[in-house]
Amino acid sequence: MTDIVVKLRDAAQLISQVADALDKPTEKPVTFVEVRTILAEKAGRGFADEVKALIKKHNAEKLSDIPETEYADVVKEAEGIGNA
């Protein structure tokens, strides 16, 4: 009988974890156009050197060399440009 109780508790915990995961909102992926727009705005406000440094920081020569998986990080880092 204790084996059944343990299995039921394990199942309940798993169901709770799945429910928690489903309850979290999913983030919309950042697109190339969104990153380009943000960086162009920063460069246009006089922070071109900082934008170039940010691109280089991501081991790229130009924005299109940055992998899509890093776009969200680039946007977060770009938010700090000109806001110090």
C-alpha distance (Angstrom), angle and dihedral (degrees) to the residues before:
residue distance angle dihedral
M1 . . .
T2 3.82 . .
D3 3.80 89.2 .
I4 3.81 90.0 59.1
V5 3.81 91.7 48.2
V6 3.81 91.4 50.8
K7 3.82 91.3 49.2
L8 3.80 91.5 48.2
R9 3.81 91.4 51.0
D10 3.81 90.9 48.0
A11 3.80 90.0 50.2
A12 3.80 91.5 48.5
Q13 3.81 90.9 51.1
L14 3.81 91.0 49.8
I15 3.81 91.6 48.8
S16 3.80 89.4 50.5
Q17 3.81 91.6 51.1
V18 3.81 91.7 49.6
A19 3.81 90.9 48.7
D20 3.81 90.7 50.6
A21 3.80 91.1 50.5
L22 3.80 92.0 49.6
D23 3.79 91.7 47.9
K24 3.82 93.8 59.2
P25 3.80 113.7 94.1
T26 3.78 114.1 -118.9
E27 3.76 117.5 -125.6
K28 3.77 119.1 -123.4
P29 3.81 109.2 -118.9
V30 3.80 116.0 -109.4
T31 3.80 112.5 -113.0
F32 3.78 130.2 -141.0
V33 3.81 89.9 -114.6
E34 3.81 91.7 54.7
V35 3.81 92.2 50.0
R36 3.80 92.0 45.9
T37 3.81 91.4 49.5
I38 3.81 93.0 50.8
L39 3.80 94.1 46.2
A40 3.81 92.5 45.4
E41 3.80 89.9 52.2
K42 3.82 90.8 50.9
A43 3.81 92.0 47.1
G44 3.81 90.5 47.7
R45 3.81 89.8 54.7
G46 3.81 90.3 58.3
F47 3.79 101.5 -89.2
A48 3.80 98.6 109.9
D49 3.82 92.8 127.1
E50 3.81 90.9 53.0
V51 3.81 90.9 48.6
K52 3.80 90.9 50.8
A53 3.81 90.0 48.8
L54 3.80 90.6 50.8
I55 3.80 91.1 52.3
K56 3.81 90.9 48.0
K57 3.82 89.6 48.5
H58 3.79 86.7 62.9
N59 3.82 90.5 54.4
A60 3.78 93.7 -106.4
E61 3.77 137.0 123.4
K62 3.80 93.4 -153.5
L63 3.78 136.2 12.0
S64 3.80 93.8 -101.1
D65 3.82 88.8 61.2
I66 3.82 91.5 63.8
P67 3.83 113.4 95.9
E68 3.80 116.5 -116.3
T69 3.80 88.8 -120.1
E70 3.81 88.8 68.8
Y71 3.83 98.0 49.0
A72 3.81 94.6 95.8
D73 3.82 90.3 51.8
V74 3.80 91.3 48.4
V75 3.81 90.7 52.2
K76 3.82 92.0 49.3
E77 3.79 91.1 49.6
A78 3.81 92.0 44.9
E79 3.81 90.3 55.9
G80 3.79 87.5 68.8
I81 3.79 94.0 55.0
G82 3.78 109.5 104.5
N83 3.79 93.9 1.2
A84 3.78 98.5 93.3
